[in-house]
Amino acid sequence: MTLSIRSPKADEMARRLAKTRGVSITRAVETALEAELKRHPRRESPSEIARQILARRGIVIVPGQPPVPQSAYHDLDHDLIGEDD
């Protein structure tokens, strides 16, 4: 696989980081990207967040299942805005 750095600034920073750490440019880029991904984990979609909140309430969404009960929406609204029951 190939990663091509076309930005002179990015190239210079990658080389400087590699030299500072005493590693290859590839390893310097890998560790920098790994650190950044740990700092900013994947953001969940609204559907994923709703599914997690509903699961905490004991409601599991299954394809083809009837709609979620109205009471779940009340709980969901409060969870999303940070209010207690």
N, C-alpha and C positions, 0 to 999 in steps of 0.2 A: 504494500500500500504506500501511497505517496501523499504527503502533506506539503504543499508548496506555500511558503511564506513570501508574499509579494510585497509586503509593506517593509520598507527599509527600517522603520522604527521598530516593528515587531521582530524583525530579523536581529537587529542590534540588541534588543532586550533579551531575546532568547539566547543569544551568544553570551551576553553578559551574565545571565543567570546560570548558564552552563559552566562558565569559567569560575564564578563565585562558588558553586557547589562542587566543582571538580567532577562533573558528569558530562555525558554527551548532550548535544543540543536536543536530540530526541527525548532523552530521559528528563531533561530540564522542562521541556514542554509538557511531557506526560505528568510530571509531578505538579506543575503549576495548574494544569487542567483538572487533575484529581482534587487538588485543594479547593479550587473554585467550585467544583460540583458539590463538594461536601458542605461548603459555606452556603450554597444556594440549592437546596434539594428541589427535586421536581415538584412543580406546583400541580395540585390536583384540580381537575375540572369541577365545575359546580355539581355535575351529576355524581362524581366520585365523592365529594364532600357530603351531598345529600344522602347517598347510599350509606356512608359511614355513620352519619347521625341517626338515620333510621335503624341501622343495625344495632346501635347502642340502645335503642328503644325496643329491640326485639323484633323489628320488622325487616324482613329480608325480601328484596325485590327479585322475583323470578320471572323470566320471559313468559308471557301468556297468563300471568297471574292477574286476578281482578285488581282494580285500582286500590291505592293506599287509602285507609280510612281517613276521614276528615280530621279526626283528633290528632293524627300524625302531623298534619300541616301546622296546627297550633304549636306543637312541641318544636317542630322544625323552625318556625318563625322565631321562637324564643331562643333557640340554640344559636341561630345565625346572628341575632342582634345582641346576644350575651345576657339576656334576662333570665332570671330563675323562674321556675313555675309559678 
